[in-house]
Amino acid sequence: MVDLPDEPRPTLERWLTGPRFAALPARGAAHTPPLLSFEFFPPKTDALEQQLWSCIRRLEPLAPRFVSVTYGAGGSTRARTHATVTRILTETALVPAAHLTCVGACQAEVDEVARQYWEAGVRHIVALRGDPPPGTAYSPHPDGYPFAVDLVAGLRRVADFEISVAAYPEMHPQAASRVSDLDNLKRKLDAGATRAITNFFFDSGVYLRFLDLCLAAGITAPIVPGIMPVTNLAGLRRMAALSGVTVPDWLGHLFQGLDEDPETRRMVAAMVTAEQVRLLQANGVDEFHFYTLNRPDLAYSIAHILGVRPGTAKRS
Ligand SMILES: Cc1cc2nc3c(=O)[nH]c(=O)nc-3n(C[C@H](O)[C@H](O)[C@H](O)COP(=O)(O)OP(=O)(O)OC[C@H]3O[C@@H](n4cnc5c(N)ncnc54)[C@H](O)[C@@H]3O)c2cc1C
C-alpha cells in the first residue's frame, strides 16, 4: 500500500479528489434541446438597423420560443421598439415580445401602447418598472404605474397578454432586502405574469441558490436565466455596477491583456458562456434567455453547443 503524505497532496490525488464538472448531457433520443429566447435592442441608425436584421435572420432558423425587444431607459425608444416589434411580427416567423416600462408616462399612455400592440397582433409583453434616464433617480410618474407589479395588473386589464417580468439572483440594487425583493417577484407573478427572466449573472451557484429561495417563497413559475455573452469587460463592468451584478475576479483574469485582441476575446467569451450554460443544463435548466446585444455569433454558437440546431429546435 502506498503511503500518501498529508501535505502537499500529490498531483494525482488532487486530480482525483478535486471538483468535477457535471457530466455533459447525453446525446440521442433522450436529449431534448432547451427552449431559447433572444433579446435585441431597437436600432438608432440605419447601420445598426442592418446589424439587427442580419442578427435576427441568423438566429431565426433556431426557432426561439420568442424574441424580445427592449425599451430604452426613460422610455426613450418607444417608437423604435414598436417599429422593430411590428416588423418582426410581419416579416419573420418569430414570435415577438415587446418590453414595456412604467417610466415617464401616465397609465393611460402605457395602456394605449399596450392596446396598439394587441391590435397589431403582439401577444407577449415583458413588463418592467424601467430605469430612469442615466444620472437620475427613479421616481414614479404622478399618474403612472409606480412599479412593475402595477404594470402587470394594468396589462391584464387591457388584454390577455402573456407577460414576463424581471428577476434578480443577486437582488435588485434598490430593494430594501432580499426578502422584500423575492416578495416583489412573487407579487408580479401572482398579478398575472407567467415567467421571470433574470438579470445576467456569472456565478451559476448564485442563480441555483436563487431558484431554491424562489421555491421556498412559493414561486413555481419558470425563472429563466438571462445569459450575457461577454466580450467587452469594461462595458460589462459599467452595466454590472448599475444593476448590482458581481463580476467575479476570474472573469477579469480571463480577459486580462486582451484589450487589443478582439478575436481571442470572442473565443474566451464563447468558452465562458458555454461553460456557464452547460453547467446550468447539467443542473436541469432547460430554458435560456440570451442578451444578444444585436450580435448573433456567440448566441448562435452557444445554442449549437446546447443542442439547438436549425430544423430541430422546438418552440414550446
Ligand atoms: C430581463 C430584463 C429585461 C429588462 N429590460 C429593460 C428594458 O427594456 N428597458 C428598461 O428601461 N429596463 C429594462 N430592464 C431593467 C429594469 O427596468 C431595471 O432593473 C429596473 O430598475 C427594475 O425593473 P423591475 O421591473 O425589476 O422593477 P420592479 O419589479 O418594480 O422592482 C423595482 C425595485 O423596486 C422595489 N419595489 C417594488 N415594489 C415596491 C414598492 N411598492 N415599494 C418600494 N419598493 C418596491 C423592488 O424590490 C425593486 O428593488 C430589464 C431587466 C431585466 C432583468
Ligand as a Chemical Component Dictionary entry (heavy atoms), coordinates in Angstrom:
data_LIG
# 
_chem_comp.id                   LIG 
_chem_comp.type                 NON-POLYMER 
_chem_comp.pdbx_formal_charge   0 
_chem_comp.three_letter_code    LIG 
# 
loop_
_chem_comp_atom.comp_id 
_chem_comp_atom.atom_id 
_chem_comp_atom.alt_atom_id 
_chem_comp_atom.type_symbol 
_chem_comp_atom.charge 
_chem_comp_atom.model_Cartn_x 
_chem_comp_atom.model_Cartn_y 
_chem_comp_atom.model_Cartn_z 
_chem_comp_atom.pdbx_ordinal 
LIG C1  C1  C 0 -34.880 40.619 -18.393 1  
LIG C2  C2  C 0 -34.774 42.111 -18.153 2  
LIG C3  C3  C 0 -35.138 42.990 -19.167 3  
LIG C4  C4  C 0 -35.059 44.368 -18.967 4  
LIG N1  N1  N 0 -35.440 45.221 -19.992 5  
LIG C5  C5  C 0 -35.437 46.552 -19.774 6  
LIG C6  C6  C 0 -35.907 47.469 -20.781 7  
LIG O1  O1  O 0 -36.292 47.061 -21.881 8  
LIG N2  N2  N 0 -35.915 48.796 -20.510 9  
LIG C7  C7  C 0 -35.501 49.290 -19.294 10 
LIG O2  O2  O 0 -35.550 50.515 -19.104 11 
LIG N3  N3  N 0 -35.041 48.457 -18.331 12 
LIG C8  C8  C 0 -35.006 47.112 -18.537 13 
LIG N4  N4  N 0 -34.565 46.265 -17.555 14 
LIG C9  C9  C 0 -34.035 46.848 -16.314 15 
LIG C10 C10 C 0 -35.154 47.124 -15.283 16 
LIG O3  O3  O 0 -36.068 48.056 -15.799 17 
LIG C11 C11 C 0 -34.480 47.674 -14.047 18 
LIG O4  O4  O 0 -33.729 46.671 -13.420 19 
LIG C12 C12 C 0 -35.381 48.387 -13.070 20 
LIG O5  O5  O 0 -34.531 49.095 -12.155 21 
LIG C13 C13 C 0 -36.303 47.490 -12.267 22 
LIG O6  O6  O 0 -37.298 46.980 -13.047 23 
LIG P1  P1  P 0 -38.280 45.845 -12.473 24 
LIG O7  O7  O 0 -39.297 45.594 -13.485 25 
LIG O8  O8  O 0 -37.498 44.729 -11.931 26 
LIG O9  O9  O 0 -38.927 46.680 -11.254 27 
LIG P2  P2  P 0 -39.827 46.259 -10.028 28 
LIG O10 O10 O 0 -40.180 44.831 -10.024 29 
LIG O11 O11 O 0 -40.928 47.239 -9.951  30 
LIG O12 O12 O 0 -38.832 46.492 -8.799  31 
LIG C14 C14 C 0 -38.012 47.646 -8.756  32 
LIG C15 C15 C 0 -37.476 47.827 -7.352  33 
LIG O13 O13 O 0 -38.494 48.377 -6.539  34 
LIG C16 C16 C 0 -38.734 47.533 -5.408  35 
LIG N5  N5  N 0 -40.166 47.645 -5.164  36 
LIG C17 C17 C 0 -41.164 47.031 -5.821  37 
LIG N6  N6  N 0 -42.360 47.442 -5.327  38 
LIG C18 C18 C 0 -42.086 48.343 -4.378  39 
LIG C19 C19 C 0 -42.887 49.157 -3.517  40 
LIG N7  N7  N 0 -44.221 49.086 -3.541  41 
LIG N8  N8  N 0 -42.264 49.996 -2.670  42 
LIG C20 C20 C 0 -40.921 50.082 -2.633  43 
LIG N9  N9  N 0 -40.101 49.338 -3.428  44 
LIG C21 C21 C 0 -40.680 48.490 -4.262  45 
LIG C22 C22 C 0 -38.240 46.157 -5.828  46 
LIG O14 O14 O 0 -37.867 45.315 -4.770  47 
LIG C23 C23 C 0 -37.022 46.545 -6.662  48 
LIG O15 O15 O 0 -35.932 46.876 -5.842  49 
LIG C24 C24 C 0 -34.597 44.897 -17.722 50 
LIG C25 C25 C 0 -34.203 43.994 -16.724 51 
LIG C26 C26 C 0 -34.275 42.624 -16.921 52 
LIG C27 C27 C 0 -33.835 41.682 -15.821 53 
# 
loop_
_chem_comp_bond.comp_id 
_chem_comp_bond.atom_id_1 
_chem_comp_bond.atom_id_2 
_chem_comp_bond.value_order 
_chem_comp_bond.pdbx_ordinal 
LIG C1  C2  SING 1  
LIG C2  C3  SING 2  
LIG C2  C26 DOUB 3  
LIG C3  C4  DOUB 4  
LIG C4  N1  SING 5  
LIG C4  C24 SING 6  
LIG N1  C5  DOUB 7  
LIG C5  C6  SING 8  
LIG C5  C8  SING 9  
LIG C6  O1  DOUB 10 
LIG C6  N2  SING 11 
LIG N2  C7  SING 12 
LIG C7  O2  DOUB 13 
LIG C7  N3  SING 14 
LIG N3  C8  DOUB 15 
LIG C8  N4  SING 16 
LIG N4  C9  SING 17 
LIG N4  C24 SING 18 
LIG C9  C10 SING 19 
LIG C10 O3  SING 20 
LIG C10 C11 SING 21 
LIG C11 O4  SING 22 
LIG C11 C12 SING 23 
LIG C12 O5  SING 24 
LIG C12 C13 SING 25 
LIG C13 O6  SING 26 
LIG O6  P1  SING 27 
LIG P1  O7  DOUB 28 
LIG P1  O8  SING 29 
LIG P1  O9  SING 30 
LIG O9  P2  SING 31 
LIG P2  O10 DOUB 32 
LIG P2  O11 SING 33 
LIG P2  O12 SING 34 
LIG O12 C14 SING 35 
LIG C14 C15 SING 36 
LIG C15 O13 SING 37 
LIG C15 C23 SING 38 
LIG O13 C16 SING 39 
LIG C16 N5  SING 40 
LIG C16 C22 SING 41 
LIG N5  C17 SING 42 
LIG N5  C21 SING 43 
LIG C17 N6  DOUB 44 
LIG N6  C18 SING 45 
LIG C18 C19 SING 46 
LIG C18 C21 DOUB 47 
LIG C19 N7  SING 48 
LIG C19 N8  DOUB 49 
LIG N8  C20 SING 50 
LIG C20 N9  DOUB 51 
LIG N9  C21 SING 52 
LIG C22 O14 SING 53 
LIG C22 C23 SING 54 
LIG C23 O15 SING 55 
LIG C24 C25 DOUB 56 
LIG C25 C26 SING 57 
LIG C26 C27 SING 58 
# 
